[in-house]
């Protein structure tokens, strides 16, 4: 599976996402909790935004197409 990328890397969220090593990004994308499936899934069709110093991945579950999100806390 290839790593998906947000559409615009010019914004701070896209730049921060790109600063994470590719192997770590892959692990993050394939380990997102889905409340409907009730287990870890892969996030697809996601957007990357910032909330304060936190990076937010908001998208869909690859299995049920339900809404999922992942927060990467800032330092």
PDB file of N, CA, C and O in Angstrom:
ATOM      1  N   UNK A   1       0.841  -1.167   0.000  1.00  0.00           N
ATOM      2  CA  UNK A   1       0.000   0.000   0.000  1.00  0.00           C
ATOM      3  C   UNK A   1       0.890   1.236   0.000  1.00  0.00           C
ATOM      4  O   UNK A   1       1.926   1.266   0.664  1.00  0.00           O
ATOM      5  N   UNK A   2       0.484   2.237  -0.738  1.00  0.00           N
ATOM      6  CA  UNK A   2       1.255   3.469  -0.777  1.00  0.00           C
ATOM      7  C   UNK A   2       0.696   4.455   0.229  1.00  0.00           C
ATOM      8  O   UNK A   2      -0.459   4.363   0.644  1.00  0.00           O
ATOM      9  N   UNK A   3       1.533   5.393   0.608  1.00  0.00           N
ATOM     10  CA  UNK A   3       1.129   6.414   1.566  1.00  0.00           C
ATOM     11  C   UNK A   3       0.379   7.502   0.829  1.00  0.00           C
ATOM     12  O   UNK A   3       0.876   8.071  -0.144  1.00  0.00           O
ATOM     13  N   UNK A   4      -0.815   7.784   1.300  1.00  0.00           N
ATOM     14  CA  UNK A   4      -1.573   8.885   0.734  1.00  0.00           C
ATOM     15  C   UNK A   4      -1.006  10.194   1.251  1.00  0.00           C
ATOM     16  O   UNK A   4      -0.410  10.257   2.326  1.00  0.00           O
ATOM     17  N   UNK A   5      -1.205  11.219   0.469  1.00  0.00           N
ATOM     18  CA  UNK A   5      -0.711  12.536   0.844  1.00  0.00           C
ATOM     19  C   UNK A   5      -1.838  13.549   0.739  1.00  0.00           C
ATOM     20  O   UNK A   5      -2.704  13.431  -0.127  1.00  0.00           O
ATOM     21  N   UNK A   6      -1.829  14.546   1.620  1.00  0.00           N
ATOM     22  CA  UNK A   6      -2.829  15.590   1.510  1.00  0.00           C
ATOM     23  C   UNK A   6      -2.601  16.378   0.220  1.00  0.00           C
ATOM     24  O   UNK A   6      -1.479  16.409  -0.287  1.00  0.00           O
ATOM     25  N   UNK A   7      -3.632  17.008  -0.314  1.00  0.00           N
ATOM     26  CA  UNK A   7      -3.517  17.632  -1.624  1.00  0.00           C
ATOM     27  C   UNK A   7      -2.575  18.832  -1.688  1.00  0.00           C
ATOM     28  O   UNK A   7      -2.013  19.087  -2.754  1.00  0.00           O
ATOM     29  N   UNK A   8      -2.375  19.577  -0.613  1.00  0.00           N
ATOM     30  CA  UNK A   8      -1.597  20.814  -0.679  1.00  0.00           C
ATOM     31  C   UNK A   8      -0.541  20.818   0.415  1.00  0.00           C
ATOM     32  O   UNK A   8      -0.861  20.922   1.599  1.00  0.00           O
ATOM     33  N   UNK A   9       0.726  20.702   0.008  1.00  0.00           N
ATOM     34  CA  UNK A   9       1.806  20.683   0.989  1.00  0.00           C
ATOM     35  C   UNK A   9       2.310  22.068   1.350  1.00  0.00           C
ATOM     36  O   UNK A   9       3.245  22.197   2.140  1.00  0.00           O
ATOM     37  N   UNK A  10       1.707  23.108   0.784  1.00  0.00           N
ATOM     38  CA  UNK A  10       2.184  24.451   1.074  1.00  0.00           C
ATOM     39  C   UNK A  10       1.708  24.946   2.434  1.00  0.00           C
ATOM     40  O   UNK A  10       2.292  25.875   2.991  1.00  0.00           O
ATOM     41  N   UNK A  11       0.656  24.337   2.975  1.00  0.00           N
ATOM     42  CA  UNK A  11       0.174  24.787   4.281  1.00  0.00           C
ATOM     43  C   UNK A  11       0.958  24.106   5.405  1.00  0.00           C
ATOM     44  O   UNK A  11       1.588  23.075   5.175  1.00  0.00           O
ATOM     45  N   UNK A  12       0.928  24.665   6.611  1.00  0.00           N
ATOM     46  CA  UNK A  12       1.711  24.107   7.724  1.00  0.00           C
ATOM     47  C   UNK A  12       1.363  22.653   8.046  1.00  0.00           C
ATOM     48  O   UNK A  12       2.248  21.874   8.398  1.00  0.00           O
ATOM     49  N   UNK A  13       0.090  22.277   7.930  1.00  0.00           N
ATOM     50  CA  UNK A  13      -0.290  20.895   8.238  1.00  0.00           C
ATOM     51  C   UNK A  13       0.343  19.926   7.246  1.00  0.00           C
ATOM     52  O   UNK A  13       0.883  18.895   7.647  1.00  0.00           O
ATOM     53  N   UNK A  14       0.284  20.243   5.974  1.00  0.00           N
ATOM     54  CA  UNK A  14       0.892  19.389   4.955  1.00  0.00           C
ATOM     55  C   UNK A  14       2.394  19.295   5.114  1.00  0.00           C
ATOM     56  O   UNK A  14       2.981  18.227   4.938  1.00  0.00           O
ATOM     57  N   UNK A  15       3.013  20.410   5.445  1.00  0.00           N
ATOM     58  CA  UNK A  15       4.459  20.410   5.652  1.00  0.00           C
ATOM     59  C   UNK A  15       4.837  19.569   6.865  1.00  0.00           C
ATOM     60  O   UNK A  15       5.827  18.837   6.841  1.00  0.00           O
ATOM     61  N   UNK A  16       4.049  19.680   7.911  1.00  0.00           N
ATOM     62  CA  UNK A  16       4.346  18.870   9.108  1.00  0.00           C
ATOM     63  C   UNK A  16       4.164  17.391   8.803  1.00  0.00           C
ATOM     64  O   UNK A  16       4.981  16.569   9.217  1.00  0.00           O
ATOM     65  N   UNK A  17       3.099  17.043   8.083  1.00  0.00           N
ATOM     66  CA  UNK A  17       2.857  15.646   7.706  1.00  0.00           C
ATOM     67  C   UNK A  17       4.037  15.119   6.892  1.00  0.00           C
ATOM     68  O   UNK A  17       4.511  14.009   7.137  1.00  0.00           O
ATOM     69  N   UNK A  18       4.507  15.894   5.938  1.00  0.00           N
ATOM     70  CA  UNK A  18       5.635  15.491   5.108  1.00  0.00           C
ATOM     71  C   UNK A  18       6.924  15.357   5.906  1.00  0.00           C
ATOM     72  O   UNK A  18       7.825  14.624   5.497  1.00  0.00           O
ATOM     73  N   UNK A  19       7.032  16.052   7.041  1.00  0.00           N
ATOM     74  CA  UNK A  19       8.256  15.983   7.851  1.00  0.00           C
ATOM     75  C   UNK A  19       8.361  14.672   8.633  1.00  0.00           C
ATOM     76  O   UNK A  19       9.429  14.341   9.148  1.00  0.00           O
ATOM     77  N   UNK A  20       7.270  13.935   8.721  1.00  0.00           N
ATOM     78  CA  UNK A  20       7.263  12.632   9.406  1.00  0.00           C
ATOM     79  C   UNK A  20       7.844  11.596   8.442  1.00  0.00           C
ATOM     80  O   UNK A  20       7.438  11.556   7.281  1.00  0.00           O
ATOM     81  N   UNK A  21       8.774  10.765   8.888  1.00  0.00           N
ATOM     82  CA  UNK A  21       9.345   9.746   7.989  1.00  0.00           C
ATOM     83  C   UNK A  21       8.263   8.859   7.371  1.00  0.00           C
ATOM     84  O   UNK A  21       7.266   8.539   8.019  1.00  0.00           O
ATOM     85  N   UNK A  22       8.469   8.469   6.119  1.00  0.00           N
ATOM     86  CA  UNK A  22       7.471   7.714   5.360  1.00  0.00           C
ATOM     87  C   UNK A  22       7.022   6.439   6.066  1.00  0.00           C
ATOM     88  O   UNK A  22       5.836   6.113   6.043  1.00  0.00           O
ATOM     89  N   UNK A  23       7.943   5.716   6.691  1.00  0.00           N
ATOM     90  CA  UNK A  23       7.552   4.470   7.355  1.00  0.00           C
ATOM     91  C   UNK A  23       6.656   4.743   8.561  1.00  0.00           C
ATOM     92  O   UNK A  23       5.759   3.954   8.857  1.00  0.00           O
ATOM     93  N   UNK A  24       6.892   5.844   9.250  1.00  0.00           N
ATOM     94  CA  UNK A  24       6.047   6.214  10.395  1.00  0.00           C
ATOM     95  C   UNK A  24       4.678   6.673   9.905  1.00  0.00           C
ATOM     96  O   UNK A  24       3.660   6.332  10.507  1.00  0.00           O
ATOM     97  N   UNK A  25       4.643   7.448   8.813  1.00  0.00           N
ATOM     98  CA  UNK A  25       3.343   7.866   8.243  1.00  0.00           C
ATOM     99  C   UNK A  25       2.521   6.647   7.876  1.00  0.00           C
ATOM    100  O   UNK A  25       1.317   6.611   8.131  1.00  0.00           O
ATOM    101  N   UNK A  26       3.157   5.647   7.281  1.00  0.00           N
ATOM    102  CA  UNK A  26       2.447   4.419   6.901  1.00  0.00           C
ATOM    103  C   UNK A  26       1.846   3.746   8.132  1.00  0.00           C
ATOM    104  O   UNK A  26       0.695   3.311   8.097  1.00  0.00           O
ATOM    105  N   UNK A  27       2.610   3.655   9.214  1.00  0.00           N
ATOM    106  CA  UNK A  27       2.113   3.042  10.446  1.00  0.00           C
ATOM    107  C   UNK A  27       0.930   3.831  11.005  1.00  0.00           C
ATOM    108  O   UNK A  27      -0.049   3.244  11.467  1.00  0.00           O
ATOM    109  N   UNK A  28       1.021   5.151  10.961  1.00  0.00           N
ATOM    110  CA  UNK A  28      -0.062   5.995  11.476  1.00  0.00           C
ATOM    111  C   UNK A  28      -1.342   5.814  10.669  1.00  0.00           C
ATOM    112  O   UNK A  28      -2.433   5.770  11.236  1.00  0.00           O
ATOM    113  N   UNK A  29      -1.214   5.710   9.353  1.00  0.00           N
ATOM    114  CA  UNK A  29      -2.389   5.572   8.491  1.00  0.00           C
ATOM    115  C   UNK A  29      -3.070   4.213   8.628  1.00  0.00           C
ATOM    116  O   UNK A  29      -4.274   4.094   8.400  1.00  0.00           O
ATOM    117  N   UNK A  30      -2.310   3.202   8.995  1.00  0.00           N
ATOM    118  CA  UNK A  30      -2.875   1.848   9.085  1.00  0.00           C
ATOM    119  C   UNK A  30      -3.238   1.453  10.512  1.00  0.00           C
ATOM    120  O   UNK A  30      -3.511   0.284  10.785  1.00  0.00           O
ATOM    121  N   UNK A  31      -3.242   2.419  11.415  1.00  0.00           N
ATOM    122  CA  UNK A  31      -3.554   2.121  12.811  1.00  0.00           C
ATOM    123  C   UNK A  31      -4.455   3.215  13.389  1.00  0.00           C
ATOM    124  O   UNK A  31      -4.089   3.913  14.335  1.00  0.00           O
ATOM    125  N   UNK A  32      -5.643   3.343  12.792  1.00  0.00           N
ATOM    126  CA  UNK A  32      -6.635   4.344  13.207  1.00  0.00           C
ATOM    127  C   UNK A  32      -7.857   3.594  13.744  1.00  0.00           C
ATOM    128  O   UNK A  32      -8.344   2.663  13.103  1.00  0.00           O
ATOM    129  N   UNK A  33      -8.345   3.993  14.903  1.00  0.00           N
ATOM    130  CA  UNK A  33      -9.488   3.312  15.515  1.00  0.00           C
ATOM    131  C   UNK A  33     -10.772   3.696  14.806  1.00  0.00           C
ATOM    132  O   UNK A  33     -11.041   4.878  14.590  1.00  0.00           O
ATOM    133  N   UNK A  34     -11.576   2.684  14.439  1.00  0.00           N
ATOM    134  CA  UNK A  34     -12.903   2.909  13.868  1.00  0.00           C
ATOM    135  C   UNK A  34     -13.938   2.469  14.899  1.00  0.00           C
ATOM    136  O   UNK A  34     -13.948   1.314  15.325  1.00  0.00           O
ATOM    137  N   UNK A  35     -14.800   3.391  15.293  1.00  0.00           N
ATOM    138  CA  UNK A  35     -15.833   3.091  16.283  1.00  0.00           C
ATOM    139  C   UNK A  35     -16.889   2.126  15.769  1.00  0.00           C
ATOM    140  O   UNK A  35     -17.494   1.396  16.553  1.00  0.00           O
ATOM    141  N   UNK A  36     -17.120   2.114  14.450  1.00  0.00           N
ATOM    142  CA  UNK A  36     -18.112   1.185  13.893  1.00  0.00           C
ATOM    143  C   UNK A  36     -17.539  -0.227  13.765  1.00  0.00           C
ATOM    144  O   UNK A  36     -18.193  -1.203  14.133  1.00  0.00           O
ATOM    145  N   UNK A  37     -16.326  -0.332  13.245  1.00  0.00           N
ATOM    146  CA  UNK A  37     -15.694  -1.647  13.075  1.00  0.00           C
ATOM    147  C   UNK A  37     -15.165  -2.186  14.407  1.00  0.00           C
ATOM    148  O   UNK A  37     -15.006  -3.394  14.583  1.00  0.00           O
ATOM    149  N   UNK A  38     -14.899  -1.276  15.333  1.00  0.00           N
ATOM    150  CA  UNK A  38     -14.419  -1.599  16.668  1.00  0.00           C
ATOM    151  C   UNK A  38     -13.046  -2.268  16.668  1.00  0.00           C
ATOM    152  O   UNK A  38     -12.771  -3.159  17.471  1.00  0.00           O
ATOM    153  N   UNK A  39     -12.191  -1.817  15.749  1.00  0.00           N
ATOM    154  CA  UNK A  39     -10.790  -2.236  15.725  1.00  0.00           C
ATOM    155  C   UNK A  39      -9.995  -1.238  14.884  1.00  0.00           C
ATOM    156  O   UNK A  39     -10.566  -0.343  14.261  1.00  0.00           O
ATOM    157  N   UNK A  40      -8.681  -1.400  14.875  1.00  0.00           N
ATOM    158  CA  UNK A  40      -7.812  -0.510  14.108  1.00  0.00           C
ATOM    159  C   UNK A  40      -7.982  -0.781  12.615  1.00  0.00           C
ATOM    160  O   UNK A  40      -8.047  -1.930  12.179  1.00  0.00           O
ATOM    161  N   UNK A  41      -8.054   0.303  11.844  1.00  0.00           N
ATOM    162  CA  UNK A  41      -8.259   0.215  10.399  1.00  0.00           C
ATOM    163  C   UNK A  41      -7.294   1.174   9.702  1.00  0.00           C
ATOM    164  O   UNK A  41      -6.519   1.879  10.348  1.00  0.00           O
ATOM    165  N   UNK A  42      -7.359   1.184   8.383  1.00  0.00           N
ATOM    166  CA  UNK A  42      -6.613   2.144   7.576  1.00  0.00           C
ATOM    167  C   UNK A  42      -7.511   3.328   7.260  1.00  0.00           C
ATOM    168  O   UNK A  42      -8.670   3.152   6.883  1.00  0.00           O
ATOM    169  N   UNK A  43      -6.980   4.527   7.412  1.00  0.00           N
ATOM    170  CA  UNK A  43      -7.718   5.737   7.064  1.00  0.00           C
ATOM    171  C   UNK A  43      -7.478   6.041   5.582  1.00  0.00           C
ATOM    172  O   UNK A  43      -6.348   5.966   5.098  1.00  0.00           O
ATOM    173  N   UNK A  44      -8.566   6.389   4.862  1.00  0.00           N
ATOM    174  CA  UNK A  44      -8.468   6.743   3.450  1.00  0.00           C
ATOM    175  C   UNK A  44      -9.159   8.081   3.221  1.00  0.00           C
ATOM    176  O   UNK A  44      -9.895   8.563   4.083  1.00  0.00           O
ATOM    177  N   UNK A  45      -8.924   8.666   2.078  1.00  0.00           N
ATOM    178  CA  UNK A  45      -9.562   9.939   1.705  1.00  0.00           C
ATOM    179  C   UNK A  45      -9.475  10.957   2.834  1.00  0.00           C
ATOM    180  O   UNK A  45     -10.475  11.570   3.209  1.00  0.00           O
ATOM    181  N   UNK A  46      -8.275  11.130   3.370  1.00  0.00           N
ATOM    182  CA  UNK A  46      -8.124  11.970   4.551  1.00  0.00           C
ATOM    183  C   UNK A  46      -7.614  13.359   4.216  1.00  0.00           C
ATOM    184  O   UNK A  46      -6.959  13.577   3.196  1.00  0.00           O
ATOM    185  N   UNK A  47      -7.932  14.290   5.100  1.00  0.00           N
ATOM    186  CA  UNK A  47      -7.403  15.647   5.067  1.00  0.00           C
ATOM    187  C   UNK A  47      -6.513  15.821   6.280  1.00  0.00           C
ATOM    188  O   UNK A  47      -6.708  15.167   7.305  1.00  0.00           O
ATOM    189  N   UNK A  48      -5.547  16.696   6.162  1.00  0.00           N
ATOM    190  CA  UNK A  48      -4.629  16.983   7.251  1.00  0.00           C
ATOM    191  C   UNK A  48      -4.805  18.447   7.632  1.00  0.00           C
ATOM    192  O   UNK A  48      -4.704  19.333   6.783  1.00  0.00           O
ATOM    193  N   UNK A  49      -5.072  18.697   8.921  1.00  0.00           N
ATOM    194  CA  UNK A  49      -5.225  20.057   9.415  1.00  0.00           C
ATOM    195  C   UNK A  49      -4.497  20.189  10.740  1.00  0.00           C
ATOM    196  O   UNK A  49      -4.093  19.197  11.347  1.00  0.00           O
ATOM    197  N   UNK A  50      -4.337  21.416  11.174  1.00  0.00           N
ATOM    198  CA  UNK A  50      -3.719  21.692  12.473  1.00  0.00           C
ATOM    199  C   UNK A  50      -4.798  22.195  13.421  1.00  0.00           C
ATOM    200  O   UNK A  50      -5.709  22.918  13.019  1.00  0.00           O
ATOM    201  N   UNK A  51      -4.681  21.804  14.677  1.00  0.00           N
ATOM    202  CA  UNK A  51      -5.495  22.346  15.757  1.00  0.00           C
ATOM    203  C   UNK A  51      -4.513  22.716  16.864  1.00  0.00           C
ATOM    204  O   UNK A  51      -4.084  21.862  17.640  1.00  0.00           O
ATOM    205  N   UNK A  52      -4.169  23.987  16.925  1.00  0.00           N
ATOM    206  CA  UNK A  52      -3.096  24.392  17.819  1.00  0.00           C
ATOM    207  C   UNK A  52      -1.809  23.761  17.334  1.00  0.00           C
ATOM    208  O   UNK A  52      -1.421  23.950  16.181  1.00  0.00           O
ATOM    209  N   UNK A  53      -1.139  23.012  18.202  1.00  0.00           N
ATOM    210  CA  UNK A  53       0.099  22.333  17.790  1.00  0.00           C
ATOM    211  C   UNK A  53      -0.151  20.873  17.407  1.00  0.00           C
ATOM    212  O   UNK A  53       0.790  20.149  17.081  1.00  0.00           O
ATOM    213  N   UNK A  54      -1.421  20.434  17.444  1.00  0.00           N
ATOM    214  CA  UNK A  54      -1.762  19.050  17.095  1.00  0.00           C
ATOM    215  C   UNK A  54      -2.054  18.917  15.607  1.00  0.00           C
ATOM    216  O   UNK A  54      -2.635  19.815  14.998  1.00  0.00           O
ATOM    217  N   UNK A  55      -1.651  17.796  15.029  1.00  0.00           N
ATOM    218  CA  UNK A  55      -1.931  17.480  13.636  1.00  0.00           C
ATOM    219  C   UNK A  55      -3.138  16.544  13.615  1.00  0.00           C
ATOM    220  O   UNK A  55      -3.147  15.535  14.319  1.00  0.00           O
ATOM    221  N   UNK A  56      -4.155  16.867  12.817  1.00  0.00           N
ATOM    222  CA  UNK A  56      -5.372  16.069  12.745  1.00  0.00           C
ATOM    223  C   UNK A  56      -5.485  15.412  11.383  1.00  0.00           C
ATOM    224  O   UNK A  56      -5.368  16.079  10.355  1.00  0.00           O
ATOM    225  N   UNK A  57      -5.710  14.113  11.373  1.00  0.00           N
ATOM    226  CA  UNK A  57      -6.018  13.374  10.153  1.00  0.00           C
ATOM    227  C   UNK A  57      -7.497  13.013  10.237  1.00  0.00           C
ATOM    228  O   UNK A  57      -7.915  12.310  11.157  1.00  0.00           O
ATOM    229  N   UNK A  58      -8.277  13.485   9.295  1.00  0.00           N
ATOM    230  CA  UNK A  58      -9.722  13.245   9.295  1.00  0.00           C
ATOM    231  C   UNK A  58     -10.088  12.636   7.950  1.00  0.00           C
ATOM    232  O   UNK A  58      -9.831  13.222   6.899  1.00  0.00           O
ATOM    233  N   UNK A  59     -10.701  11.436   7.997  1.00  0.00           N
ATOM    234  CA  UNK A  59     -11.037  10.770   6.745  1.00  0.00           C
ATOM    235  C   UNK A  59     -12.055   9.675   6.943  1.00  0.00           C
ATOM    236  O   UNK A  59     -12.921   9.759   7.814  1.00  0.00           O
ATOM    237  N   UNK A  60     -11.942   8.638   6.117  1.00  0.00           N
ATOM    238  CA  UNK A  60     -12.891   7.525   6.107  1.00  0.00           C
ATOM    239  C   UNK A  60     -12.191   6.212   6.431  1.00  0.00           C
ATOM    240  O   UNK A  60     -11.011   6.031   6.131  1.00  0.00           O
ATOM    241  N   UNK A  61     -12.933   5.303   7.046  1.00  0.00           N
ATOM    242  CA  UNK A  61     -12.463   3.945   7.313  1.00  0.00           C
ATOM    243  C   UNK A  61     -12.409   3.183   5.990  1.00  0.00           C
ATOM    244  O   UNK A  61     -13.350   3.238   5.198  1.00  0.00           O
ATOM    245  N   UNK A  62     -11.317   2.481   5.756  1.00  0.00           N
ATOM    246  CA  UNK A  62     -11.163   1.701   4.532  1.00  0.00           C
ATOM    247  C   UNK A  62     -12.121   0.516   4.475  1.00  0.00           C
ATOM    248  O   UNK A  62     -12.378  -0.013   3.394  1.00  0.00           O
ATOM    249  N   UNK A  63     -12.652   0.091   5.618  1.00  0.00           N
ATOM    250  CA  UNK A  63     -13.531  -1.072   5.646  1.00  0.00           C
ATOM    251  C   UNK A  63     -15.008  -0.718   5.533  1.00  0.00           C
ATOM    252  O   UNK A  63     -15.720  -1.276   4.699  1.00  0.00           O
ATOM    253  N   UNK A  64     -15.473   0.214   6.375  1.00  0.00           N
ATOM    254  CA  UNK A  64     -16.916   0.516   6.417  1.00  0.00           C
ATOM    255  C   UNK A  64     -17.263   1.882   5.837  1.00  0.00           C
ATOM    256  O   UNK A  64     -18.440   2.224   5.723  1.00  0.00           O
ATOM    257  N   UNK A  65     -16.258   2.659   5.472  1.00  0.00           N
ATOM    258  CA  UNK A  65     -16.426   4.005   4.935  1.00  0.00           C
ATOM    259  C   UNK A  65     -16.960   5.007   5.955  1.00  0.00           C
ATOM    260  O   UNK A  65     -17.353   6.115   5.587  1.00  0.00           O
ATOM    261  N   UNK A  66     -16.977   4.626   7.234  1.00  0.00           N
ATOM    262  CA  UNK A  66     -17.402   5.537   8.294  1.00  0.00           C
ATOM    263  C   UNK A  66     -16.339   6.587   8.568  1.00  0.00           C
ATOM    264  O   UNK A  66     -15.185   6.439   8.165  1.00  0.00           O
ATOM    265  N   UNK A  67     -16.736   7.641   9.251  1.00  0.00           N
ATOM    266  CA  UNK A  67     -15.809   8.716   9.588  1.00  0.00           C
ATOM    267  C   UNK A  67     -14.826   8.259  10.666  1.00  0.00           C
ATOM    268  O   UNK A  67     -15.221   7.646  11.657  1.00  0.00           O
ATOM    269  N   UNK A  68     -13.549   8.561  10.465  1.00  0.00           N
ATOM    270  CA  UNK A  68     -12.504   8.275  11.440  1.00  0.00           C
ATOM    271  C   UNK A  68     -11.556   9.470  11.513  1.00  0.00           C
ATOM    272  O   UNK A  68     -11.512  10.304  10.609  1.00  0.00           O
ATOM    273  N   UNK A  69     -10.804   9.534  12.603  1.00  0.00           N
ATOM    274  CA  UNK A  69      -9.836  10.604  12.782  1.00  0.00           C
ATOM    275  C   UNK A  69      -8.686  10.114  13.635  1.00  0.00           C
ATOM    276  O   UNK A  69      -8.820   9.164  14.407  1.00  0.00           O
ATOM    277  N   UNK A  70      -7.559  10.777  13.481  1.00  0.00           N
ATOM    278  CA  UNK A  70      -6.387  10.478  14.292  1.00  0.00           C
ATOM    279  C   UNK A  70      -5.760  11.806  14.678  1.00  0.00           C
ATOM    280  O   UNK A  70      -5.632  12.703  13.845  1.00  0.00           O
ATOM    281  N   UNK A  71      -5.368  11.933  15.937  1.00  0.00           N
ATOM    282  CA  UNK A  71      -4.713  13.138  16.439  1.00  0.00           C
ATOM    283  C   UNK A  71      -3.257  12.795  16.721  1.00  0.00           C
ATOM    284  O   UNK A  71      -2.957  11.821  17.411  1.00  0.00           O
ATOM    285  N   UNK A  72      -2.363  13.607  16.178  1.00  0.00           N
ATOM    286  CA  UNK A  72      -0.937  13.486  16.484  1.00  0.00           C
ATOM    287  C   UNK A  72      -0.589  14.707  17.311  1.00  0.00           C
ATOM    288  O   UNK A  72      -0.513  15.824  16.798  1.00  0.00           O
ATOM    289  N   UNK A  73      -0.380  14.480  18.589  1.00  0.00           N
ATOM    290  CA  UNK A  73      -0.146  15.594  19.506  1.00  0.00           C
ATOM    291  C   UNK A  73       1.178  16.279  19.204  1.00  0.00           C
ATOM    292  O   UNK A  73       2.192  15.635  18.934  1.00  0.00           O
ATOM    293  N   UNK A  74       1.134  17.616  19.257  1.00  0.00           N
ATOM    294  CA  UNK A  74       2.331  18.418  19.011  1.00  0.00           C
ATOM    295  C   UNK A  74       3.198  18.470  20.254  1.00  0.00           C
ATOM    296  O   UNK A  74       2.765  18.114  21.350  1.00  0.00           O
ATOM    297  N   UNK A  75       4.405  18.912  20.069  1.00  0.00           N
ATOM    298  CA  UNK A  75       5.358  18.937  21.163  1.00  0.00           C
ATOM    299  C   UNK A  75       5.512  20.218  21.838  1.00  0.00           C
ATOM    300  O   UNK A  75       6.299  20.331  22.778  1.00  0.00           O
TER     301      UNK A  75
END
